Amino acid sequence: MLFVPGDSERKLARAAGSGADALILDLEDSVAASEKDRARGLAAEAVREELRDWKLFVRVNPFDGGLTMADLAAVVRPGLDGVMLPKAEGMADIERLGHCLDALEAAAGMAAGSVAIVPVATETPAAVFALGGYRPHPRLAGLSWGAEDLGAALGASANREDGRWTRPYEQVRTLALLAARAAGAVPVDTLHADFRDGDGLAEDCRRSRRDGFEGRLAIHPDQVAPINAGYAPTAEEVAHARAVMAAFTAAPGVGTVGIEGRMYDLPHLKAARGVLARAGE
């Protein structure tokens, strides 16, 4: 999911060919207060574009800033796939945004439930304590977390050391992953702030996918290819998943199978299905 400043037509045009699965037109942090109205207009025009092979999200301003409804009124129209809600502080914010979208979709003649929600769920200390309250919601498609705003709120001097998250952020990242899975949403890892650090991004993606995240936020088109590669199953993983599927298919009705001296049970079958689904099989 690639962020694009909502007030830059040039950057949007470049991002459209990046290979990202979703573009997030940003009306929040990357847009100065004096440019908010112009950014809303550009975002509304982008939503109207019909020919695209990627999803279009808009990151609106947070509820506590008094700008959210103006953002939503401008962009909720046919063509909008989702809204990213920054500084979400729990399930109540998802329900509140859902009610807003219900009304705006109806006014725009859209099918109910057309617009998905992906919150950034850890940008304040209070939000971290609300992670356990997320639960399935028909609009809640994914859940991500953020380190930069949280760091400012904590007064931290850094959030990484030797290329890895420091302990508070590692803990928050884990809780966000668990919250997403508990709510039946796709866990989306946060951005890698140094867009010139390709090796660090690749290693970060490897660890992230190992732990259960299915994708991540990006802030530069050059990050898209490493992210796509980093979250795709390897050839060895796909071959192993096929072998697990084949073993269970050959022995219908059993709970465990043996492959090369190792036993596999139903959780392994579920994992194999997930690998093959992500590989497009």
PLY file of the C-alpha trace (Angstrom):
ply
format ascii 1.0
element vertex 281
property float x
property float y
property float z
element edge 280
property int vertex1
property int vertex2
end_header
0.00 0.00 0.00
1.86 3.05 -1.34
1.29 6.50 0.14
0.99 9.40 -2.31
0.71 13.03 -1.20
-2.81 14.09 -2.03
-1.71 17.47 -3.36
0.76 16.15 -5.98
-0.58 15.14 -9.39
2.97 14.36 -10.53
3.59 11.87 -7.72
0.21 10.24 -8.28
0.99 9.73 -11.97
4.31 8.11 -11.08
2.83 5.94 -8.34
0.10 4.62 -10.63
2.68 2.55 -12.51
4.60 1.38 -9.45
3.10 -2.10 -9.17
1.55 -1.42 -5.77
-1.65 -3.27 -4.92
-3.15 -0.09 -3.49
-2.38 3.61 -3.56
-3.26 5.69 -0.53
-3.90 9.33 -1.41
-2.86 11.14 1.72
-4.88 14.08 2.99
-3.23 14.02 6.41
0.44 14.41 7.32
1.94 15.02 3.87
-0.44 17.89 3.07
-0.01 21.35 4.61
-3.06 22.96 6.19
-3.17 25.57 3.42
-3.34 22.82 0.78
-6.06 20.62 2.30
-8.87 21.91 0.07
-6.83 21.53 -3.10
-5.77 18.02 -2.08
-9.42 17.04 -1.53
-10.25 18.22 -5.04
-7.38 16.27 -6.60
-8.32 13.17 -4.61
-11.93 13.45 -5.75
-10.78 13.63 -9.37
-8.54 10.59 -8.89
-11.43 8.59 -7.45
-13.42 9.24 -10.63
-10.77 7.54 -12.78
-12.16 4.17 -13.84
-9.29 2.41 -15.61
-6.86 1.11 -13.00
-5.56 -2.25 -11.85
-4.93 -1.20 -8.25
-7.11 -0.27 -5.30
-7.54 3.37 -4.38
-7.63 4.37 -0.72
-7.67 7.83 0.83
-6.07 8.57 4.19
-8.36 11.12 5.76
-7.52 13.39 8.65
-8.15 11.99 12.16
-11.41 12.50 13.98
-9.90 14.81 16.58
-8.87 17.45 14.03
-12.27 18.52 12.72
-11.41 17.78 9.07
-12.58 14.20 8.66
-16.11 14.86 7.45
-14.96 17.35 4.80
-12.45 14.77 3.56
-15.08 12.03 3.40
-17.66 14.25 1.71
-15.16 15.02 -1.04
-13.95 11.50 -1.82
-16.77 9.02 -1.05
-18.07 8.41 -4.54
-17.98 5.53 -7.04
-14.39 4.45 -7.54
-13.24 4.75 -3.92
-12.13 1.38 -2.58
-11.22 2.27 0.96
-10.42 4.79 3.67
-7.36 4.70 5.89
-8.14 6.16 9.30
-5.12 7.55 11.13
-4.85 7.80 14.90
-7.70 5.33 15.37
-8.29 4.69 19.06
-10.28 1.49 18.99
-13.33 -0.24 17.65
-15.60 2.70 18.41
-13.77 4.74 15.76
-14.32 1.99 13.18
-18.03 1.92 13.98
-18.23 5.72 13.86
-16.50 5.84 10.47
-18.71 3.01 9.25
-21.84 5.01 10.07
-20.43 8.01 8.19
-19.71 5.83 5.17
-23.21 4.32 5.31
-24.75 7.77 4.81
-22.24 9.01 2.24
-22.46 5.85 0.12
-26.24 6.15 0.04
-26.01 9.81 -0.98
-23.54 8.92 -3.75
-25.66 6.07 -5.08
-23.08 3.45 -4.11
-23.78 -0.07 -2.93
-23.81 -0.30 0.84
-20.48 -1.43 2.21
-18.48 -0.55 -0.91
-15.79 1.36 0.97
-13.40 -0.62 3.18
-11.63 0.66 6.28
-7.98 0.17 7.27
-7.05 1.93 10.52
-3.58 2.91 11.68
-4.21 1.59 15.14
-1.23 2.43 17.35
-0.36 6.11 16.90
-1.17 7.16 20.46
-0.49 5.41 23.79
-4.25 5.11 24.42
-4.70 3.42 21.04
-2.27 0.68 22.01
-4.41 -0.24 25.00
-7.49 -0.40 22.73
-6.01 -3.00 20.37
-7.66 -5.86 22.24
-11.10 -4.48 21.44
-10.96 -4.83 17.68
-13.40 -7.39 16.34
-14.81 -8.38 12.94
-16.66 -5.64 11.10
-17.94 -5.84 7.51
-15.81 -2.86 6.50
-12.64 -3.71 8.43
-10.39 -5.07 5.66
-6.99 -4.59 7.26
-5.20 -3.13 10.25
-1.84 -1.40 10.32
0.30 0.23 12.95
2.48 3.32 13.12
5.73 4.10 14.88
6.45 7.73 14.02
3.48 9.42 15.71
3.72 7.00 18.61
7.38 7.89 19.07
6.50 11.57 19.22
3.80 10.85 21.79
6.22 8.81 23.90
9.02 11.36 23.69
11.34 8.68 22.34
14.68 9.67 20.81
14.61 6.74 18.33
12.50 3.74 17.45
15.21 1.53 15.93
18.60 0.33 17.03
20.99 -1.66 14.83
18.27 -1.88 12.18
15.63 -3.41 14.45
12.69 -1.99 16.35
13.43 -1.14 19.95
11.48 -3.01 22.59
8.40 -0.75 22.92
7.80 -0.75 19.16
8.41 -4.47 18.79
5.78 -5.06 21.45
3.29 -2.71 19.77
3.95 -4.35 16.39
3.16 -7.77 17.88
-0.04 -6.53 19.49
-1.16 -4.98 16.18
-0.58 -8.29 14.40
-2.64 -10.11 17.02
-5.39 -7.47 16.89
-5.68 -7.77 13.11
-5.95 -11.55 13.22
-8.44 -11.45 16.09
-10.63 -9.11 14.03
-10.37 -11.19 10.86
-8.48 -8.37 9.09
-5.32 -8.44 7.01
-2.28 -7.41 9.11
-0.34 -4.70 7.27
3.10 -3.86 8.62
4.19 -0.26 8.99
6.48 1.68 6.68
10.27 1.46 6.44
11.14 5.12 6.79
14.52 5.08 4.99
13.39 4.55 1.39
17.03 4.34 0.22
17.74 1.36 2.48
16.78 -1.45 0.13
18.69 -4.14 2.02
17.16 -3.14 5.33
13.68 -3.12 3.81
14.19 -6.60 2.33
15.29 -7.98 5.70
12.42 -6.23 7.45
9.94 -7.79 5.01
11.45 -11.23 5.57
10.99 -10.98 9.33
7.56 -9.42 8.92
6.21 -12.16 6.67
7.76 -14.81 8.92
5.74 -13.43 11.82
2.42 -13.30 9.93
2.07 -9.91 8.25
0.78 -10.09 4.68
2.02 -6.77 3.32
3.17 -3.34 4.35
2.95 0.38 3.84
5.36 2.12 1.47
6.34 5.76 1.09
8.29 5.65 -2.19
7.73 3.81 -5.50
11.20 2.24 -5.23
9.98 0.31 -2.19
7.17 -1.46 -4.03
9.17 -4.15 -5.84
11.13 -5.24 -2.72
7.90 -5.37 -0.72
6.09 -7.41 -3.38
9.02 -9.82 -3.51
9.38 -9.94 0.26
5.79 -11.03 0.94
5.48 -13.51 -1.91
5.92 -17.19 -0.96
9.23 -18.66 -2.09
9.38 -21.52 -4.59
10.41 -23.85 -1.76
7.44 -22.82 0.37
5.02 -23.33 -2.52
6.48 -26.79 -3.26
6.17 -27.80 0.38
2.58 -26.52 0.58
1.69 -28.55 -2.51
3.19 -31.63 -0.90
1.14 -31.12 2.26
-2.04 -30.62 0.24
-1.32 -33.69 -1.86
-0.72 -35.85 1.22
-4.03 -34.86 2.79
-5.85 -35.26 -0.54
-4.48 -38.76 -0.85
-5.72 -39.69 2.63
-9.22 -38.19 2.98
-10.71 -38.14 6.45
-7.45 -38.36 8.39
-6.20 -35.77 10.83
-2.47 -36.34 10.37
-0.21 -37.38 7.51
3.48 -38.23 7.29
5.86 -36.61 4.80
9.50 -37.69 4.76
9.40 -38.82 8.37
7.61 -35.80 9.79
4.01 -35.63 10.94
1.65 -32.90 9.75
-1.81 -32.14 11.14
-4.70 -29.81 10.32
-2.98 -26.52 11.30
-0.27 -27.40 8.76
-2.98 -28.00 6.15
-4.50 -24.61 6.88
-1.08 -22.96 6.58
-0.45 -24.75 3.27
-3.74 -23.46 1.89
-2.73 -19.95 2.88
0.64 -20.23 1.12
-0.99 -21.50 -2.07
-3.66 -18.79 -1.95
-0.99 -16.09 -1.69
0.80 -17.74 -4.61
-2.36 -17.44 -6.67
-3.20 -21.15 -6.76
0 1
1 2
2 3
3 4
4 5
5 6
6 7
7 8
8 9
9 10
10 11
11 12
12 13
13 14
14 15
15 16
16 17
17 18
18 19
19 20
20 21
21 22
22 23
23 24
24 25
25 26
26 27
27 28
28 29
29 30
30 31
31 32
32 33
33 34
34 35
35 36
36 37
37 38
38 39
39 40
40 41
41 42
42 43
43 44
44 45
45 46
46 47
47 48
48 49
49 50
50 51
51 52
52 53
53 54
54 55
55 56
56 57
57 58
58 59
59 60
60 61
61 62
62 63
63 64
64 65
65 66
66 67
67 68
68 69
69 70
70 71
71 72
72 73
73 74
74 75
75 76
76 77
77 78
78 79
79 80
80 81
81 82
82 83
83 84
84 85
85 86
86 87
87 88
88 89
89 90
90 91
91 92
92 93
93 94
94 95
95 96
96 97
97 98
98 99
99 100
100 101
101 102
102 103
103 104
104 105
105 106
106 107
107 108
108 109
109 110
110 111
111 112
112 113
113 114
114 115
115 116
116 117
117 118
118 119
119 120
120 121
121 122
122 123
123 124
124 125
125 126
126 127
127 128
128 129
129 130
130 131
131 132
132 133
133 134
134 135
135 136
136 137
137 138
138 139
139 140
140 141
141 142
142 143
143 144
144 145
145 146
146 147
147 148
148 149
149 150
150 151
151 152
152 153
153 154
154 155
155 156
156 157
157 158
158 159
159 160
160 161
161 162
162 163
163 164
164 165
165 166
166 167
167 168
168 169
169 170
170 171
171 172
172 173
173 174
174 175
175 176
176 177
177 178
178 179
179 180
180 181
181 182
182 183
183 184
184 185
185 186
186 187
187 188
188 189
189 190
190 191
191 192
192 193
193 194
194 195
195 196
196 197
197 198
198 199
199 200
200 201
201 202
202 203
203 204
204 205
205 206
206 207
207 208
208 209
209 210
210 211
211 212
212 213
213 214
214 215
215 216
216 217
217 218
218 219
219 220
220 221
221 222
222 223
223 224
224 225
225 226
226 227
227 228
228 229
229 230
230 231
231 232
232 233
233 234
234 235
235 236
236 237
237 238
238 239
239 240
240 241
241 242
242 243
243 244
244 245
245 246
246 247
247 248
248 249
249 250
250 251
251 252
252 253
253 254
254 255
255 256
256 257
257 258
258 259
259 260
260 261
261 262
262 263
263 264
264 265
265 266
266 267
267 268
268 269
269 270
270 271
271 272
272 273
273 274
274 275
275 276
276 277
277 278
278 279
279 280
